[in-house]
């Protein structure tokens, strides 16, 4: 788990409730549901605009 980045996300309560609903529906944690949603967003972005190049973090 060393390469996992932790941060606080502030969202409207209604959005959190909807994420909870979809997470429960998919038998996932809310965290995993957010992760999957972000991955889909990034995949869609890269499909439209090309691959996002990231630099290796040496820390």
Secondary structure, 3 states (H helix, E strand, C coil): CCCCCCCCCCCCHHHHHHHHHHHHHCCCCHHHHHHHHHHHHHHHHHHHHCCCCCCCCCC
